[in-house]
Amino acid sequence: MRMALSLALQGAGRTSPNPMVGAVLARGRKVIATGYHQRAGGDHAEIVALKRAGARAKGATLYLNLEPCSHFGRTPPCADAVIRAGVKRVVAGMADPNPLVSGMGIRKLRQAGIQVDVGLLSEECRRLNEAFCKYITRRSPFVILKIAASLDGKIATSTGDSRWITGEAARRYVHGLRNQVDAVLVGAGTVIADDPQLTCRIPGGRNPLRVVVDGRLSIPTTARLLREPGRTVVVTGPRAPLRKVRAIERCGAEVWRFPLRDGAVPFASLLRELGKKGIVSVMIEGGAVTAALALREKVVDKLCFFYAPKIIGGDGLDMIGPLGVRKMSHSRQINRIEVARVGKDFLVTGYL
């Protein structure tokens, strides 16, 4: 199963809106064939493994991190292929949360006389596809809030200087995250202050969709992210100047308009639209105002906070803007916290 999970991760960032799935066919301790889902519309993991195994699949055990599908989508049901191949036993890490499947694949296999065991390394399997689990049941993207800050919670000095708070290892880690998520999101302030590229700069990486939340359409048309390879969407209000809209579109970006609430683009509306377009995961990368808006609207699912062993002081810029918390009992509680070293920095992850 650990091999299946490792294989599944190779499809990160390329399978949306499908889940990441890896498959291992084995007989005893001998691995016969492996496979993973490489892209949406392509063969599912178990089909890849079955094709590679051929006649050797008969009587073997199939390990995979997610229940085989039992419905027609872009591809035929995988459960039927498993049955035809003569697989003797299936070990699935978890049931498929997709309402179109949700146990039906398991039932179909059992009705065909195949032994099915579910739940091996279930927590690891669920975490691997945590974004898919939310998206497929609620049709809304899984939202990660990523912040890099000093140990005293500052994202820049009083002059706005922020390069670099964290070290090279942490920055490389973030590029790995960009390679996995479907979209990265920043506010207009970050674009104006930092002029980020928001690209994935690791070998073999791919650029996620870039989303800029800009209620006043204030970003300059010279912004680097408007000219980087891949898609960029600038989200603004209905009264944005048409001339500026056309100028940004000429740069190759898309402009989406939403009714503003208190002068800001509502995250709920934006995420709903992203979900309609098959965006399963979104990583918010800045800045403090955008982070506060997302937290106030309670759209954040997971935190990834990088802390550098540095102190900037009270005149530095806070990592999160005002949340209106008046009592400690009203503060947001973070659950399932984990702490890891990334180079010289610390990565704190948790869930809301």
N, C-alpha and C positions, 0 to 999 in steps of 0.2 A: 504493500500500500504506500509506503514511503517512496518507492520508486515511481509509482503512479502519480503521486503528488508532485514529485520533482519534474516528471515529464509534462504534467499539466501546466506548470508554471512557464514552460517554454512558449506557450501560446498567449502569455499575458499581453494585453493591449491589442491583440489581433483577432480575438474571437467574438467581441461584442456585436450584437447583444446576447450572444450565447455564453454559456459558462466555460471555464477552463477545465478540461478533463484529460486525464491520462489513463492509459490502460496497459495492463501487463498480463499476458497469457503464460501460465506456468504449469508444469507437471512436477509435483513435489518441489524440490529446491531448484529445479532447472527452469530457467526462463526460456520460453519458446519464441515469443515475439512481443514487441511493445509498440505503442503508438500514442499520439496525442492529437487533440483537435487544434489544427493550425490556424484556421480562419473561418469566419462565418460563411456558410454556404458550402464549405468543403466537408470531406468525410469526417465523421465523428471518431473519437479516439478508439472505440472498440472495433469500428469498421477497419481502421488502419491496421490495427493489430491482427484482426482476423484475416485480412488480405495477405499480410506478411506470413502468417502461420500456415495458411492453406489447409490441407488435410490434417496437419498436426494439431489443429485446434480441437479435434474430436477427443472427448474425454478429459480435456484440460480444465484448469481453474482460471477464471477471468477475474482479475483484481482491477477495480476502477473506483475513483473517488466519488462518483456520482451515479445514481441509478440510471440504467439504460432507458432511453426515451421509447415511448410506445405509440407515438402519433406521427402523422405525416406533416413535416414542415418543409424546409428546403430540401431535406433528404428523407428517405424512407425510415420507418421505425427500426432502431438498432436492436430492440428486443427480438424482433423476428429474425434478424441476421444471426444473433447469438444462438437462437434455437436451431436454425438450419445448420449451423456449423457443428452442432453436436457437443457444445460445451457442457461439461458435467456439473460445474459449480460456479456460482458468481458471488464474489465478495465485494459489496458496495460500501463505500465510506458513509454515505448518507442518502436518504430519499431525495428525489428531485422536488424542490419547492414550487416548480412550475405547476399551476393548477391543471394544465393539460396532461401532465404526467402523474405527479404526486402519488406514487405507489402503484400505478397501473402497470408500469413496466415490470415491477417486482412480481405482481400477481400473475402477469402473463407468463413470466419465466417459471414460476412455481407450478402453474397449471400445466406447463409442458413437461413437468417432471424434473426440472433443474433445481438443485439445492441452492438457496439464496440466503446469504448472511449479510445483515446490514448493521453498520455502526462502528466498524473498525476505524480507529483514529478519527472519529466523527467530528471532534472539535477542530482538528487541523483541517479537515475537509471543508467544514463550514466556513472557517476563517479564510481559506483560499478563495472561496467564491462568495464572500460576504456582500460584495457589491451586487452580484447577480441575484442573491437571495432577496435583497431589498427591491431591486428593480422589477423582478418578475412577479412579485406579489403586490407592489404598490405603484408600479410604472413611474417611479421617480428615481433619479440617480442617487447613488451612495456618495455622500459628501465628506471629504477629508479636509480638515483645516490644518495647513502646514505653516509653521512660523519658525524662523531662525532668530534667536535672541541672545543677549548677554545673560549672565547668571542672575542679574538683577532685573531681568525682564524688559530690556530695551532693544529696539530693532535698529536704531541709528543714533548717532550723536545729535547734539543740538543744532548742528549745521546740516543735518540730513545725510551725513556720510555713513554708509552701511557696508562698504566693501573692504575687507570681507569680515563679517562677524564670525562665521563658522569656518572651519578648515576645509582643505581639499577633499578629504574623505567624506565629510557630510554633504558637500556640494555634489560629489559624484553619486552619493546615495539618492539625492533628490532627482538627479537626472535618471536614475533607475526607476524612481516613482513615476516620472513623466512618461517613461517608456511603457508603463503599465496602465495608467489611467486613460480614459477617453478624452478628457478635457482638463485644461488648467484655467483658472479664473483669477483675475486681478481687478482692482479698482483703477479708476482713472488716475488717482494720486500716485500710485506706484509707477504707472507708465510715464507720467510727467517727471517724477523725481528720479527714477532709476533707468528709464528707457530699456527695459528688459527685452530679451529675445524670446524667452519662454519656449526654447527648443530643447530637444533631447540630444545631448552631445556625448553619447557613448557609442562604441562600435556596434553597428547593427541596429541601433535604436531607431524609433520612429517618433515623429512629432505629433503630440496630441492636438486636438482642437483648442485654439486659444480664444478665450472669452474675456472681453474687457467690459466691465460694468461702468458706464459713463453717462449718468443721467443728464448732464449738461452738454454732452458731446464736446468736451474740452481738450481731448488729447490732440497733439499735433499730427499733421499728416506725414511728418518726417519720422514718426515713431518706427523703430526698427522692426517691431513685431508685425507691422502692416506689410512688410516686404519679405518676411521669412517664408520658406517653403511650408506648404500646408495651409489649412483653413484658419482664418481669423474672423471672429464675430464680435462686433461692437454693439453693445446693448444700450439703448438710450430711450429718451422720452418722446412723446408724440409731437412736441413742439421744437424738436431739434432743427436747426437751420438747414433747409434743403440743400443749399450750396455746400455746406460742410458734409452733409450726408453723401452727396455726389462725389465730393473730393475723396472721401474715405473709400467709397466703392471703386473709384478709379485706381486706387492702390491695390485692389484685389480683395478687399475685405467685404464681408456682409454686414449690413446694418439692420438690427432688429429693433422695433419700437414697442414699448410697453407703457401703459398708463403708470405714472409715478405715484408713489405714496410718500408724503412728507419730503418730496424732492428726490427720492431715491427709487431705484428700480426694485420692485418686490421680488425677493428670491423665490417665493412660491410660484409666481408666474413664470419666471425664467426657468426654473428647474422642471416645471411641467412641460414647457416647450422643448427643452433638451431631452426629456424622457420620450416625447413623441418622436423625436428624431433618432432614437436608439442609443442615446448617450447613457451608459450604465454607471459611470463613475466620474466625479468631478473633484479636482484638488484645488482648493482656494489657496493662493500663494501670497496674497497681500492686498492691501496693507492693513493698518490698524482699524481704519474706519470700516473697511469691507468685512474684516473679521468680526467686528462688533455687530454689524448689521446681520450677518449670518447667524451669530449666536443669539441675538435678540429674537430673530424670527424662528429659532429652534430648528434649523435645517441641517445642522452639523451632526454627522454620525460618529466621526472618529477624529481624534487629535493626533498630530505628529509634531511635537515641539522639540526643536533642536536648541540646546543650551550650550553656549561657548563659555569656557572658563575665563570670562572677562567681566569687568565691572565698568559701566559707563557713567552711572550716576543719575541723580534726579533731574538733570537738565536734558537727558536723552529722551528719545521718542518712545512712548509706551508701546508694547507689542499688541495691545488690544484697546480700542477706544472705549468710551463710557458705556456701561450696560444698564445703568440705572438701579444697581443693587443697593438697597438701603439697609438690609438686615442680612447677617451671615446666613440665616436660615433660607434666604432667597438666592444664595449663590448657586451656581451650577455644579452639581456633583459629577465627578469623573469616575468611571468604573473600569475595572479590569486593566489597571495601570501596569505597564511594563517599562523598565528602564534598561537601556543598553548603551555601551560605549561605541561611538563611531569616530574613529581616529582619536583626536584629543577632546571631542565634544560628547555630549550626552543626548540621547534621543529618548524622549518620554512619549509613549503612546497610550491612549486610553479611549474610552467610548462614552458618549453622552446618551 
